[in-house]
Amino acid sequence: MSKDRDSEGPVFSGQDARQGEIILRTRARRIIFIAGLVGIVVLALVVSLVAH
């Protein structure tokens, strides 16, 4: 018994299936984004040092 493609649910193109994009058009948004990434790393380091 073979299944038709239509019975498997909707079919999306690769373009439509993308998760999303991070738009960092202004310098301020880029700085805030990078600061957030650095903050997560620093927080992880502090938590790992305190845990030992």
N, C-alpha and C positions, 0 to 999 in steps of 0.2 A: 504494500500500500504506500503510495507516494504522496507527499504533502505538496500542495501548491504554495508558492511564496506568499500569496495573499493570506493564507490561513495562519501564517507564523506571526502576524502582527504588522505594524507599520514599518516601512523601510525608509531610512534616513540617509541622506548623502553624507559624506565625510565632513563637508562644510557645515551642515546643519547639526551634526552630532558633536561638534566641538564643545568643550565645557564652558568656555568664556575667555575673555582676554582682560588683562590688566592694562588699563590705559593710564600711562604716566606722562601726560603731555607737558605738564608744567614742571619747572625745576623744584618747586615746593612739594609737589606730590611725589616726585622721585626721592627727595630727601626724607620725607615722612615714611615712605615705603622701606627704604634702606635702613632707616633708624629702627623701624619695627623689627626687621629681620635681625639686626645686630642686638636689639633688646631681647629677643627670644633666645639667642645664643648665650648672652650674658646671664640671663635668668637661669638657663639650664646649667651653666657652669657654677653659679652660686648655689643652686639647689644640690648639685652633686657634691660640692665641697662641704656644705653644711650637713649632708646626710652621712658623711664618713666620720 
